[in-house]
Amino acid sequence: MIQPIPGGGGSAPSGPVTLPPGLPSLEELERLDPAELDELLGLKPKYDMPPGARRSMEQVGLLDASEGGMPVGSVGRQPVSLVRASLNGLKTPMISRWGHILVRRALVSRLETPAGMAPAEFAGLRAKALNSMGEFEAARGIAQDIDVGNWNKTLADAAVNSFIATGDITGACPAVRFRGALRDDAQWRMLGSICNAFAGESASARSALIRMRNQNTAPAIDVLLAQRYAGAAGRGRSAVNLEWQGVEELNPWRYGLALALGAEIPGELTDDLGTYYQRVAARNPALSVVDRMGPAERAAREGIFSSRALIDLYGQFYAENGNEGTWGPLAAQLRNAYIATDPGERLAAIKAVWGNETPDYARLVLTAYAAARLPASQELAEDAGPLIASMLAAGLDKDALEWGEVVPEGSQGWAQLVLAQPSRSTPVGSGDVDAFIDDDTSSGQRKSAFLVAGLAGLGRLENGAVNSYSQSLGLELGRQTRWSRMVSRAGELRNQPLVSFLVGVGMQGEGWDRMTPRHLFYIVRALNNAGLASEARMIAAEAVARG
């Protein structure tokens, strides 16, 4: 027996059917891909994690205080405008290698967000600053410490830049697929097609990229690279030829995708790589060790690479290539700097790596541990200055200080050691400083100015001597600016992250000719007051070595 439908009454509905406003036609619905249909019907999820797995944004960062990070609550109560301005001010690499290391540590520390600032903005500004310093892996880590459902455009932009620089193109997929409304530009749409292909929607991804190319939405080579990358997720039904003819310059998208794909870039585009591309190349495992050597030296000079990382890369080169090529003789000399039995032979090998009387700072970073193995003796005292600079470039201050009884007072080595000493019971004598000034042949006596500024910042000169040298060398150490007042106050309050951000703002530039002794004085003093004496000492010593 068939039962009637409850409430149906067996009668057909009467009257017109009213559809919701703005509903697409049947033909339009048929043309929508599954993702667009889900978004239209409100079925598209906003998070890539279930509620129980979502992470708190109370603290964001990679390095906890127990792991060497800075105090977690340091900026929680600081003015939002000050924190935002200091982070926005980190636009270029640091002049100082040790300044770079300090600012990187502050940016990756696990910190509470300043009251009144959104956690996503705080993370986004930090990731953006790390990208500008060439610390792309750290920037990616900061972005991935926040669930994509909480991202804003600032964080999305910084994250995508880090994904492209590290070759982790599909790392952007959670944001592109779940937060597609964050951006609406050609690059974002190309990423969307790539991510759709890796989600199993190869046909629609291929069609979308072909439309972009036909409509000139983006340069042809950019779309072709996206097509080649998306094709790696499909069944390989069609090949994509990369047509570089007519391409006059690289951009991060082209370089990042070409490296990720293992595609050859025409030599005319890579013969003179800019600084951004060198920083990308230094760590990119898709490149051969030969192609990474030059970029790695830049990375070591700037503080991106440690001394050990650069030594390891030279070791890898020597294991693969021996004495061959441009870098072979250098790698062989570096090896001799460690294995030679006679200290004089080891010193000769170190000096061969340096290459000339004023070696590139990257080479000093490279030879730091070899220099530390040399005995402090009068026979080697003539080269004590660069040897000490080499050791301090890697933070080997204990080894460097063993030369204290060897170097003559007033010499280059002495100047670095009086700055690198962890503590002093008495001020530095004016006679020794005068001797250094008299022998200083640097441009505009910059080294002397940096020595006085560093000693004054560390409190190692009598007040009368500071005033006297400031006047005679034209240092104007007492003149204040808005920046100097802010960094000094942050130091007095021992706010380590904030003083580090402000120090980074004061060290923007490409060379030490851009650093004034007055800026160095306030930087060193603020760091010393904030409990960052080790960093203050290393920056001051580096200034004298490189000034």
C-alpha positions as CSV (number, residue, x, y, z in Angstrom):
1,M,0.0,0.0,0.0
2,I,1.4,3.4,-1.0
3,Q,1.2,6.1,1.6
4,P,0.5,9.7,0.5
5,I,3.2,12.3,1.1
6,P,2.5,14.0,4.5
7,G,1.2,17.5,3.9
8,G,1.4,17.1,0.2
9,G,-2.3,16.8,-0.4
10,G,-1.5,15.3,-3.8
11,S,-1.8,18.7,-5.5
12,A,0.8,20.6,-7.5
13,P,2.2,23.9,-6.3
14,S,0.4,26.9,-7.5
15,G,1.7,30.4,-8.4
16,P,5.1,31.6,-9.7
17,V,8.4,30.4,-8.2
18,T,10.6,33.3,-7.0
19,L,14.4,32.8,-7.4
20,P,17.0,34.6,-5.2
21,P,18.3,37.8,-6.8
22,G,21.6,37.6,-8.7
23,L,21.4,33.9,-9.3
24,P,23.4,32.9,-12.4
25,S,21.7,31.4,-15.4
26,L,21.9,27.6,-16.0
27,E,24.5,28.2,-18.8
28,E,26.6,30.3,-16.4
29,L,26.4,27.7,-13.7
30,E,27.6,25.0,-16.1
31,R,30.7,27.1,-17.0
32,L,31.8,27.5,-13.3
33,D,34.5,25.3,-12.0
34,P,33.9,23.4,-8.7
35,A,35.9,26.0,-6.7
36,E,33.8,28.9,-8.1
37,L,30.6,27.0,-7.5
38,D,31.5,26.3,-3.9
39,E,32.3,29.9,-3.3
40,L,29.0,31.0,-5.0
41,L,27.0,28.6,-2.8
42,G,28.9,29.5,0.4
43,L,30.4,26.1,0.7
44,K,34.1,27.1,0.3
45,P,35.9,26.6,3.7
46,K,37.9,29.5,5.0
47,Y,40.4,27.5,7.1
48,D,42.6,24.6,6.0
49,M,42.6,23.1,9.6
50,P,39.7,21.9,11.7
51,P,38.8,24.0,14.7
52,G,40.6,21.8,17.2
53,A,43.9,22.1,15.3
54,R,43.9,25.9,14.9
55,R,46.7,27.8,16.5
56,S,46.6,30.7,19.0
57,M,47.9,34.0,17.8
58,E,48.7,35.3,21.2
59,Q,52.4,34.8,20.5
60,V,53.9,34.6,17.0
61,G,57.4,33.7,16.1
62,L,59.9,30.9,15.6
63,L,62.5,31.4,18.4
64,D,61.3,31.0,22.0
65,A,63.2,32.9,24.8
66,S,64.5,29.5,26.0
67,E,66.0,28.9,22.6
68,G,67.8,32.3,22.3
69,G,64.9,34.4,21.4
70,M,64.1,37.8,23.0
71,P,61.7,38.3,25.9
72,V,58.2,37.4,24.7
73,G,56.3,40.4,26.3
74,S,58.7,43.1,25.2
75,V,56.6,44.9,22.7
76,G,53.2,44.0,24.0
77,R,52.7,47.4,25.6
78,Q,54.6,49.6,23.2
79,P,52.9,52.2,21.0
80,V,51.6,50.6,17.9
81,S,52.7,53.5,15.7
82,L,56.3,53.1,16.9
83,V,56.5,49.4,16.3
84,R,54.8,49.7,12.9
85,A,57.1,52.6,11.9
86,S,60.3,50.7,13.0
87,L,59.3,47.6,11.1
88,N,58.3,49.5,8.0
89,G,61.7,51.2,8.2
90,L,63.5,47.9,7.6
91,K,63.5,48.1,3.8
92,T,67.1,47.3,2.8
93,P,69.9,45.0,4.1
94,M,72.0,46.2,7.1
95,I,75.4,47.8,6.7
96,S,76.7,45.6,9.5
97,R,76.9,41.8,9.4
98,W,76.4,41.7,13.2
99,G,73.5,44.2,12.9
100,H,71.9,41.8,10.4
101,I,72.3,38.9,12.8
102,L,70.8,40.9,15.7
103,V,67.8,42.2,13.7
104,R,67.1,38.7,12.3
105,R,67.1,37.3,15.8
106,A,64.6,40.0,17.0
107,L,62.3,39.4,14.0
108,V,62.1,35.7,14.4
109,S,61.6,35.7,18.2
110,R,58.3,34.5,19.6
111,L,56.7,37.7,20.7
112,E,53.3,39.0,21.9
113,T,51.6,41.4,19.5
114,P,51.5,45.0,20.5
115,A,48.1,45.9,22.0
116,G,46.0,47.5,19.3
117,M,47.7,45.8,16.4
118,A,46.3,42.7,14.6
119,P,48.6,39.6,15.0
120,A,48.5,39.1,11.2
121,E,49.8,42.6,10.6
122,F,52.6,42.2,13.2
123,A,53.6,38.9,11.5
124,G,53.3,40.4,8.1
125,L,55.5,43.3,8.8
126,R,58.1,41.0,10.3
127,A,58.0,38.7,7.3
128,K,58.2,41.6,4.9
129,A,61.3,42.9,6.8
130,L,62.9,39.5,6.7
131,N,62.3,39.3,2.9
132,S,64.0,42.7,2.4
133,M,67.1,41.3,4.3
134,G,67.3,38.2,2.2
135,E,66.1,35.9,5.0
136,F,63.4,34.2,2.9
137,E,63.3,31.0,4.8
138,A,62.7,32.8,8.1
139,A,60.0,35.0,6.5
140,R,58.2,31.8,5.3
141,G,58.4,30.3,8.8
142,I,56.8,33.4,10.3
143,A,54.0,33.3,7.8
144,Q,53.4,29.6,8.3
145,D,53.2,30.2,12.1
146,I,49.7,31.7,11.5
147,D,46.8,29.8,10.1
148,V,45.9,31.1,6.6
149,G,42.3,31.7,7.8
150,N,43.8,34.6,9.8
151,W,46.0,36.1,7.1
152,N,45.6,39.6,5.8
153,K,47.0,41.1,2.6
154,T,50.2,42.2,4.1
155,L,51.0,38.8,5.4
156,A,49.8,37.1,2.2
157,D,52.1,39.4,0.1
158,A,55.1,38.7,2.3
159,A,54.4,35.0,2.4
160,V,54.0,34.6,-1.4
161,N,57.3,36.5,-1.9
162,S,59.1,34.1,0.4
163,F,57.5,31.1,-1.2
164,I,58.7,32.2,-4.7
165,A,62.2,33.0,-3.4
166,T,62.6,29.6,-1.7
167,G,61.1,27.7,-4.7
168,D,58.2,26.5,-2.5
169,I,55.6,27.5,-5.0
170,T,52.9,25.2,-3.7
171,G,53.4,26.6,-0.2
172,A,51.1,29.4,-1.3
173,C,48.2,27.0,-2.1
174,P,46.4,27.0,1.3
175,A,46.1,30.8,1.1
176,V,45.3,30.9,-2.6
177,R,42.6,28.2,-2.3
178,F,41.0,29.1,1.0
179,R,41.6,32.9,1.0
180,G,41.3,33.7,-2.7
181,A,39.7,37.1,-2.0
182,L,42.9,38.4,-0.4
183,R,44.3,39.4,-3.8
184,D,43.1,39.7,-7.4
185,D,46.2,40.2,-9.6
186,A,47.8,38.2,-12.4
187,Q,50.3,36.5,-10.2
188,W,47.7,35.4,-7.7
189,R,45.6,34.0,-10.5
190,M,48.6,32.1,-11.9
191,L,49.2,30.7,-8.4
192,G,45.5,29.7,-8.2
193,S,45.8,27.7,-11.5
194,I,49.0,26.0,-10.2
195,C,47.3,25.1,-7.0
196,N,44.2,23.8,-8.8
197,A,46.4,21.6,-10.9
198,F,48.0,20.1,-7.8
199,A,44.5,19.6,-6.3
200,G,43.6,17.4,-9.3
201,E,41.9,20.0,-11.4
202,S,44.5,20.0,-14.2
203,A,42.1,20.6,-17.1
204,S,40.5,23.8,-15.6
205,A,44.0,25.0,-14.5
206,R,45.4,24.5,-18.0
207,S,42.4,26.3,-19.6
208,A,42.7,29.2,-17.2
209,L,46.4,29.7,-17.9
210,I,45.8,29.5,-21.7
211,R,43.1,32.2,-21.3
212,M,45.5,34.4,-19.4
213,R,48.1,34.1,-22.1
214,N,45.6,34.8,-24.9
215,Q,44.3,37.8,-23.1
216,N,47.8,39.1,-22.3
217,T,46.8,39.2,-18.6
218,A,50.5,38.7,-17.8
219,P,53.7,38.6,-19.8
220,A,53.9,35.4,-21.9
221,I,57.0,34.0,-20.2
222,D,55.4,34.4,-16.8
223,V,52.3,32.4,-17.9
224,L,54.5,29.8,-19.7
225,L,56.4,29.2,-16.5
226,A,53.2,28.7,-14.6
227,Q,51.9,26.3,-17.3
228,R,55.1,24.3,-17.0
229,Y,54.9,24.1,-13.2
230,A,51.1,23.3,-13.3
231,G,51.8,20.6,-15.9
232,A,54.1,18.8,-13.4
233,A,50.9,17.9,-11.5
234,G,49.0,16.6,-14.5
235,R,49.3,13.6,-16.8
236,G,51.8,15.4,-19.1
237,R,49.5,15.5,-22.1
238,S,51.1,18.6,-23.5
239,A,54.6,20.0,-23.4
240,V,55.3,23.7,-22.7
241,N,58.2,25.4,-24.4
242,L,59.6,28.3,-22.5
243,E,60.1,31.1,-25.1
244,W,62.7,33.5,-23.6
245,Q,63.2,35.4,-26.8
246,G,62.3,39.1,-26.3
247,V,62.5,38.8,-22.4
248,E,64.8,41.7,-21.4
249,E,64.9,41.2,-17.6
250,L,64.3,38.8,-14.8
251,N,61.8,39.3,-12.0
252,P,61.4,37.3,-8.8
253,W,58.5,35.2,-10.4
254,R,60.6,34.2,-13.4
255,Y,63.7,33.4,-11.5
256,G,62.0,31.5,-8.7
257,L,59.9,29.4,-11.0
258,A,62.7,28.7,-13.4
259,L,64.9,27.5,-10.6
260,A,62.1,25.4,-9.2
261,L,61.5,23.8,-12.6
262,G,65.2,23.3,-13.3
263,A,64.7,25.4,-16.5
264,E,67.7,27.0,-18.1
265,I,67.7,30.8,-18.0
266,P,69.5,32.6,-20.9
267,G,73.0,33.7,-20.0
268,E,72.3,37.3,-20.9
269,L,69.8,37.5,-18.1
270,T,72.0,35.9,-15.4
271,D,75.4,37.3,-16.3
272,D,75.1,40.2,-13.8
273,L,72.6,39.1,-11.2
274,G,71.2,41.8,-8.9
275,T,71.5,41.5,-5.1
276,Y,68.0,40.0,-4.7
277,Y,68.8,37.1,-7.0
278,Q,72.2,36.5,-5.4
279,R,70.5,36.2,-2.0
280,V,68.0,33.7,-3.5
281,A,70.8,31.7,-5.3
282,A,73.0,31.4,-2.2
283,R,70.7,28.9,-0.6
284,N,68.8,27.4,-3.5
285,P,69.5,23.7,-3.8
286,A,68.4,23.6,-7.4
287,L,71.6,25.4,-8.4
288,S,75.0,23.7,-8.7
289,V,77.6,24.4,-6.1
290,V,79.6,26.4,-8.7
291,D,76.6,28.8,-9.3
292,R,76.2,29.3,-5.6
293,M,79.7,30.2,-4.7
294,G,79.6,33.9,-5.5
295,P,76.2,34.5,-4.1
296,A,77.2,32.6,-0.9
297,E,80.0,35.1,-0.3
298,R,77.5,37.9,-0.5
299,A,75.3,36.0,2.0
300,A,78.2,35.6,4.4
301,R,79.3,39.2,4.1
302,E,75.7,40.4,4.9
303,G,75.1,37.9,7.8
304,I,72.7,35.6,6.0
305,F,75.3,32.8,6.0
306,S,77.4,31.8,9.0
307,S,81.1,31.1,8.8
308,R,80.5,27.4,9.1
309,A,77.9,27.5,6.3
310,L,80.3,29.2,3.9
311,I,83.1,26.8,4.9
312,D,80.8,23.8,4.2
313,L,80.0,25.1,0.8
314,Y,83.7,25.5,-0.1
315,G,84.2,22.0,1.2
316,Q,81.5,20.7,-1.0
317,F,83.0,22.5,-4.0
318,Y,86.4,21.0,-3.3
319,A,85.0,17.5,-2.9
320,E,83.2,17.8,-6.3
321,N,85.7,19.8,-8.3
322,G,89.1,19.8,-6.6
323,N,91.4,22.6,-7.9
324,E,89.4,23.2,-11.0
325,G,87.7,26.5,-12.0
326,T,87.7,29.9,-10.5
327,W,87.0,28.6,-7.0
328,G,89.3,25.6,-7.0
329,P,92.5,27.3,-5.9
330,L,90.7,29.2,-3.1
331,A,89.1,25.9,-1.9
332,A,92.5,24.2,-1.9
333,Q,94.1,27.1,0.0
334,L,91.3,27.0,2.6
335,R,92.0,23.3,3.0
336,N,95.7,24.1,3.5
337,A,94.8,26.7,6.2
338,Y,93.5,23.8,8.3
339,I,95.8,20.8,7.5
340,A,99.2,22.4,7.2
341,T,101.4,21.5,10.1
342,D,103.4,24.7,10.4
343,P,101.6,27.9,11.6
344,G,103.5,29.9,9.0
345,E,102.2,27.7,6.2
346,R,98.7,28.0,7.6
347,L,98.9,31.8,7.8
348,A,100.2,31.9,4.2
349,A,97.2,29.8,3.1
350,I,94.8,32.2,4.9
351,K,96.4,35.2,3.3
352,A,96.1,33.5,-0.1
353,V,92.4,33.1,0.5
354,W,92.2,36.8,1.4
355,G,93.9,37.7,-1.8
356,N,95.2,41.2,-1.0
357,E,96.0,43.6,1.8
358,T,92.3,44.7,2.1
359,P,90.4,41.5,1.8
360,D,86.7,41.3,1.1
361,Y,84.9,40.8,4.4
362,A,83.4,37.6,3.1
363,R,86.9,36.1,3.0
364,L,87.5,37.1,6.6
365,V,84.2,35.3,7.5
366,L,85.5,32.3,5.6
367,T,88.8,32.1,7.4
368,A,87.5,32.7,10.9
369,Y,88.0,29.2,12.3
370,A,91.3,28.7,10.6
371,A,92.5,32.0,12.1
372,A,91.4,30.9,15.5
373,R,93.7,27.8,15.2
374,L,96.8,29.9,14.9
375,P,98.9,30.5,18.0
376,A,99.1,34.1,19.2
377,S,102.8,34.8,18.8
378,Q,105.1,37.6,17.9
379,E,106.1,35.8,14.7
380,L,102.6,36.3,13.4
381,A,101.9,39.7,15.0
382,E,102.3,41.6,11.8
383,D,99.1,40.1,10.5
384,A,97.2,40.3,13.8
385,G,94.8,43.0,12.7
386,P,93.0,41.1,9.9
387,L,93.3,37.8,11.8
388,I,91.5,39.4,14.7
389,A,88.9,40.8,12.4
390,S,88.4,37.4,10.8
391,M,87.8,35.7,14.2
392,L,85.4,38.5,15.4
393,A,83.5,38.1,12.1
394,A,82.3,34.7,13.4
395,G,82.0,35.8,17.1
396,L,85.2,34.0,18.2
397,D,86.1,36.7,20.7
398,K,87.7,34.4,23.2
399,D,90.2,33.3,20.6
400,A,90.8,36.8,19.4
401,L,91.5,38.1,22.9
402,E,94.4,35.7,23.2
403,W,96.2,38.1,20.9
404,G,95.9,40.9,23.5
405,E,99.5,40.5,24.8
406,V,100.9,40.3,21.2
407,V,99.4,43.3,19.5
408,P,101.0,46.7,20.1
409,E,98.8,49.4,21.7
410,G,97.4,51.8,19.3
411,S,97.4,49.2,16.4
412,Q,94.5,48.0,14.3
413,G,94.4,44.7,16.3
414,W,94.5,46.6,19.6
415,A,91.6,48.8,18.6
416,Q,89.3,45.8,17.8
417,L,90.3,44.0,21.0
418,V,89.5,47.0,23.3
419,L,86.1,47.1,21.8
420,A,85.5,43.3,21.8
421,Q,86.5,42.8,25.5
422,P,83.6,41.6,27.5
423,S,84.5,44.0,30.3
424,R,87.1,46.5,31.4
425,S,88.1,47.7,34.9
426,T,89.6,50.9,33.7
427,P,88.9,53.3,30.8
428,V,91.0,53.2,27.7
429,G,93.9,55.6,27.8
430,S,93.9,58.6,25.6
431,G,97.6,58.0,24.6
432,D,96.7,54.7,23.0
433,V,93.7,56.3,21.1
434,D,96.0,59.1,20.0
435,A,98.5,56.6,18.6
436,F,95.7,54.9,16.6
437,I,94.5,58.2,15.2
438,D,98.0,59.2,14.2
439,D,98.5,56.0,12.2
440,D,95.0,55.9,10.7
441,T,95.1,56.1,6.9
442,S,91.4,55.3,6.3
443,S,89.3,57.7,4.3
444,G,88.5,60.7,6.5
445,Q,90.0,58.9,9.4
446,R,86.8,56.9,9.6
447,K,88.3,54.1,11.6
448,S,89.4,56.5,14.3
449,A,86.0,58.1,14.4
450,F,84.4,54.6,14.7
451,L,86.8,53.6,17.5
452,V,86.0,56.7,19.5
453,A,82.2,56.3,18.9
454,G,82.4,52.6,19.9
455,L,84.4,53.2,23.1
456,A,82.1,56.1,24.1
457,G,79.0,53.9,23.5
458,L,80.5,51.2,25.6
459,G,81.4,53.6,28.4
460,R,85.2,52.9,28.0
461,L,86.4,56.5,27.6
462,E,86.4,59.3,30.2
463,N,83.7,61.9,29.6
464,G,86.4,64.6,29.1
465,A,88.1,62.4,26.5
466,V,84.8,61.8,24.7
467,N,84.1,65.5,24.4
468,S,87.6,66.3,23.3
469,Y,87.7,63.6,20.5
470,S,84.1,64.5,19.4
471,Q,85.3,68.1,18.9
472,S,88.6,67.3,17.3
473,L,87.3,64.7,14.9
474,G,84.0,66.5,14.2
475,L,81.8,63.7,15.5
476,E,79.0,65.7,17.1
477,L,78.2,62.8,19.4
478,G,76.0,64.9,21.6
479,R,73.6,66.0,18.8
480,Q,70.2,64.3,19.1
481,T,67.6,63.4,16.5
482,R,64.2,61.8,16.9
483,W,65.6,58.4,16.0
484,S,68.5,58.8,18.5
485,R,66.1,59.7,21.3
486,M,63.8,56.7,20.5
487,V,66.7,54.2,20.3
488,S,68.2,55.6,23.5
489,R,65.0,55.3,25.4
490,A,64.4,51.8,24.2
491,G,67.8,50.9,25.4
492,E,67.2,52.5,28.8
493,L,64.0,50.5,29.1
494,R,66.0,47.3,28.2
495,N,63.4,46.5,25.5
496,Q,65.5,44.2,23.3
497,P,63.2,43.7,20.3
498,L,62.3,47.3,20.0
499,V,65.9,48.5,20.3
500,S,66.9,45.9,17.7
501,F,64.3,47.1,15.2
502,L,65.4,50.7,15.7
503,V,69.1,49.8,15.4
504,G,68.2,48.1,12.1
505,V,66.5,51.3,10.9
506,G,69.7,53.2,11.7
507,M,71.9,50.7,9.8
508,Q,70.2,50.7,6.4
509,G,72.6,50.9,3.6
510,E,75.1,49.1,1.4
511,G,78.5,50.2,2.8
512,W,80.2,51.6,5.9
513,D,80.6,54.9,4.2
514,R,76.9,55.3,4.8
515,M,77.4,55.0,8.6
516,T,78.1,58.0,10.7
517,P,80.1,57.8,13.9
518,R,77.2,59.5,15.7
519,H,74.8,56.8,14.6
520,L,77.3,54.1,15.7
521,F,77.6,55.8,19.1
522,Y,73.9,55.7,19.8
523,I,73.5,52.2,18.4
524,V,76.3,50.8,20.6
525,R,75.2,52.6,23.7
526,A,71.5,51.6,23.3
527,L,72.4,47.9,22.8
528,N,74.8,48.0,25.7
529,N,72.1,49.5,28.0
530,A,69.5,47.0,26.7
531,G,71.5,44.0,27.9
532,L,72.8,43.2,24.4
533,A,76.4,44.0,25.2
534,S,77.8,41.1,23.1
535,E,76.1,42.5,20.0
536,A,77.2,46.0,20.8
537,R,80.8,44.9,21.1
538,M,80.8,43.0,17.9
539,I,79.2,45.8,15.9
540,A,81.7,48.3,17.3
541,A,84.7,46.1,16.4
542,E,83.3,45.3,13.0
543,A,83.0,49.1,12.3
544,V,86.7,49.6,13.0
545,A,87.6,46.5,10.9
546,R,85.5,47.6,7.9
547,G,85.4,51.4,8.2
